[in-house]
Amino acid sequence: MGIATVLIGLLPTYAAVGWWAPLMLVILRLAQGFALGGEWSGAALVATENAPKGKRALYGTFPQLGAPLGFIFANGLFLIVAAMLPSDDPTRPSDAFLSWGWRIPFLFSAIMVVVGLWVRLTLVESTAFTKAVDTGKVVKLPLGEVCRKYWRELILGTFYMFATYVLFYLMTTFSLSYGRAPLNPGEGQLAGLGYSYNTFVLMLIVGVVFFGIFTLLSGPWADRFGRRKTLIVVSLGIVVFGIAWVPLLSGGFPGVMLWLILGFCLMGATFGPMGALLPELFPTNVRYTGSGISYNVSSIIGAAAAPFVAVWLWAKADGSPALVGVYLAVAGTVTLIALLLGKETKDTAIDR
């Protein structure tokens, strides 16, 4: 992850090498995706398999905090760089930022590579995994084992995460496009909220603070009331929130800010318990593979499609966000059905 991120900051431009530039960017983004695919499961398992009894969901929220903290630090650094390279046109970054300023945050991430390497070199295997090794329960081909014996858990885990991913990308990727789109669009443009880039990113950062807070709060709730009950209530909230998009976004700045805060509060509440819930679906010898597949397949059907579906629905509704909100409500309903079909995992033995 670290090497690919730093190399993005060193990429040549299209003007210099032609189509090789976007090809290299795609390759590095794929490398980041592979890294994240394996990284999340490992982080979640380290947290939950080493957690004290009755606090697995709380401990599982700490890997989840990487998303809101990363968003705040990354976008905050971009805003600092943009402020140091001001533009005469508030609707677009300066030429200096577009030329070389955008590279600074990517190169700065080299510091995180060092920190991450130090963390990994100090880690030890959990008692649960060591027990599986000592008893000869480790599976040589966990992918085949988990698909053959735990296919139901794979499907349920994938749809547990579905609304989470749709909500996250609508509140970040789509909201930034909608927030910056002009109030009175010209030909070929879609109507939006008309905010400048810097203003709306600051609004997003405020919302993401609530994302982080509710990620932490969701852990104790899931430990006390159960993962399933907590997420059923949150999924119902996501459905209602999706239906309420138009009245919220019609309320001027206070309405838009409330929309962002509510969306990110729900995001934290649904994202936090996943650090414990997905690993708990699988036994120790296939837990890494099973939780990782569920998490990442959900990202494909939820996160990868969400920005494209949202923009298409936005255009279909002639610039209104109404259908995008309905899309979110449908995603919340799908996750709600999966939760109703699943079982509570709060009291599941982590070393089974």
N, C-alpha and C positions, 0 to 999 in steps of 0.2 A: 504493500500500500504506500509506504513512504517513498520508495524509489520511483514508482509510477507518478506520484504526485509531484515530486521535485522535478522529474523530467518534463512534465507538462509545462513547467515554468521556463524550460530551456528550448521548447519547440521552435523550429524555424517558421516563418510566416508563409502564407500561400503565395505571396508576391515573390518570395525567395525560391521556393522549391515546388510550387504548383500543388497538384493533388496529393503529393506525398505528405504535406502538412496535415490535412484532415485525416488521412489514413493513419498516420502515427498517433494522432489524438485519439482516434477510435481504439487503436490497439492498447494505448495506455489506460483508457477508460475501461476496457475489458479487463485489464490487469487489476485495476482497482475493484472491479466487480467480483472477480475471483477471490481477491484478498478479503473483501467484506463478507463474501459468502462463507468462508471458513472462519473468519475472525469472530463473528457474532456468536456462533455456537460455542466456541472455546471460552469466550468471555463470560457468557451466561452460565456455562457449566462450572467454571472456576468459582463464580459467585454463589450459585445455588447449592453445589455439592459440598461447599465448605461452610454453609450457613448454619447457625445454631437452630435447634428445634423450634418450630413455630415462627421463624423469621425468614423463611426462604424467599417469599415474595418481596420483602423489604430489601434483602441483599440482592435479589434479582433486578431491582430498579437501578442499581448503580451502573451496570453496563448500558442501560437504556439512556442514562443521562448524557452519554456521548453525543446523541443526536441534538438535543437543545443546546448543550454547551458548545458543540462544534459549530452549530448555526450562528450562535451569538459571536463567538470568536472570529469565525471566518468572515461573516458579513461586517462585523465591527472593524476588522482590519481593512477590508475593501473600502469602507466608508472613510477611514483615516487616510488611506492612500489617495482616494478621490478628492478629499478635502485639501490635501497637500498639492494636488495637481488640478486646480479649479478650472471649470469650463465656463465660457461666456454664454453658452446655451444650456439652461437648466434641464432641458429634456434629454440631453445626451452627455456622456463623459467627455472629458477633454481629449485632444489628439494625443497628448503625452501619456494619458492613462491608457488609451487604446493601443498605443505603440509599445510601451514597455511597463507602465505602472501596474497593469493587471498581473504581471509575472511575480511581483514581490511577495504576495501571500503564498503562492505555490513554492517559491524558493525558501521562504521562511519556515515552511513545514518541515524542513530538514531537522529542526530542533526537536520536533515531535518524534522523528525517527530514532533519535538518540534516547529520548525518554522511554519510548515504547520498547526498544531493545533492552534497556536496563530492567524494565518491569518483567519482561519475558524471561530473562536470565535468572531472576530471583524466584520464579514460580516453582511450586512443587505439585505433583499430582494429588488429587483429592483421595480421601480414604476410600470413597465408594469405588473409584477406578482401580486403586491399588488392590482392593479386595477382589475385584473382577479378574485382575491379572493373576493374583495368587491362587485363585480357585480354577484357573484355566477357562474362564468364561468369555474371554476376548474373542470376537468374531473376525476372521481373516477378510471376509468380504461383507462388511456391514451394509453396503448398499443393497445387495441382493436379499440379505436377511430382513432388513427393515421393509422392503417392498413386498416381500412374500408374507411375513407374519404380522406386520403392523401397518398395512395399507390403509385401514380405517382411520388410525391415528394420524397418518400423513395427510389424509384428505381433511379431517376435522381441523388439524393444526393449521393447514393452509387457509381455510376459510375463517378460522378464528382471527387471523391477521388481516383478512381482506379489507375490512372497513378501516382499519388502522392505516394501511398503506394509502388507500384512496383519500382519506381525510388529510394525511400528511402532505401529499403532493398537491391537493387542491388548495390547502392553506399556505403553501410555499410557492410552488411553481406557477399555478394558475392565478393565485391571488396577486402575485407581482405583475403578471401580464394585464389582468383586469384593472388593478389599481392604477397602472401607468397609462392605460389606454385613454384617449381624449374624451372629454364629455360631449363634444360636438365633432364627431369624426368626419373626415373627408371621404371621398369615394374609395372604396376598397378597404376601409378601416372599420373596426368594431368599436362600439361605444363602451366606455369604462368610467372610472372614477376621476381621472384627470390629475392624479398626484404626480409630482416629480419623483425620479428614482430615489434620491436621497431621503426624501420625506417618507416615502412608503416603506423603504427598508428600515428606517428608524421605527415606524409603526409595527413592522413585522418583528423587530427585535423585542419591543415591549411585549408583544403577544407571546413570543417564544420564552420569555421569562416565566410566564404562567405555565407554559408547557413543562419547563423544568420543575417548577413547584409541584404541579399535580402529578408528575411522574413519581416524585418522592412520596407524596401523600397516598398514591394508589397502592403502594406496597403494604403499609399497615392495614389499609382497608381490605385488601385481598387476603392478608393473613388472618384477619379477624372474621370476615364474613364469607370468605371463600372466593376463589378466582372466578368461578362460574357466575355466582350471584352478582359480584361486583361488575363483571363485564356485561352481563345482561342489562343491568341498569344503565351502564354507560352507552351500550349499543342503542338502547331506546332513546337516550339523549341525542345520539348522533342522528337518528331518524328525524326527531323533532327539529333539530338544528338545521338539517338539510331543507326541510319544508319551510323554515322561517327565514331563508336567505333574502328574499325580496324585501320584506318589511324591514329587516335589519339594515340592508345596504341602501335603503331609501331614506335613512335617518341622518344624512350628512355625516360630518366627522365623528360625532359621538356614536352614531349607529355603526359606522365602519369599524371604529375602535372596539366597540362591544362585540361585533362580529368576529374580529380577530381574537380577542381575549377568550370568548366562549369556545371558538373552534380549537384553540390551542389548549385550553383547559381540558376539553374532551379528548384531545390528542394525548396529553399526558396521562389521563386516567385510563385510556385503553392501551397505551403503549407500555406503561410501567409493569403491569402484571404478566406480560408476555415473557419476560425474562425468567420467570418461574414456571408459568403454565406450559410452554412448549417443551422444555426439558422433562417435565413431570409426566408427559404423555408416553415416554419411552423408557425401557430399562437401561441400565448403565452401559451394557456392551454395544448398544446401537443408538445411545442418546445423542451423541455428537452428530451423527449422520441424520437421524430422524428429525431432530429439532432444526438442523441447518437446512434440510430440504424443504420442510414446511415453511420456514421463514423466507427462503429465497424464491420458491415457486410462487408464494403469495406476492412477493415483490414484482414478479413478472406479470401476473394477471391483474394485480392491483395498481402498483406504482408505475410500471412501465407504460401501461395503457392510459392511465388517468389524465395526463396532460393533453393527449391527443383527443380523447373522448370529450374532455371538458371544452376544448377550443371548438370542436365540431358542434357541440350542443349550444355553445355561446353564439356561434354563427347562425345556427338554426333558429334561435330565439331572437334574432336581429339585435344582438348586443345585450340582451337581458340575461342575468345569471340564474333565472328561475329553473331552467332544465338542468343546469349543473348541480343545483341544490337537490333536485329530484334524484339525480344520479347518485349523489352521496347518500340520500335516504334509502335508495335501493341497496347500496353496498352495506349500509347498516343493517338492513333487513336480512340480507344474506348471512352476515356474521351472527345475527341474533338467532336465526334458524340453526346454524351450526352449533351454537352454544346450547340451545335447547335439546339438541340431539346428543350432545356430549355429556360427560360425567364430571363431578367435582374431583379435583386432584390434590386438594390442600393437604390431605392426610396420607398421601401416597408415600411409601418408603423410598427415599432417594437412592438407597444402595441395593434395590431389588435387581 
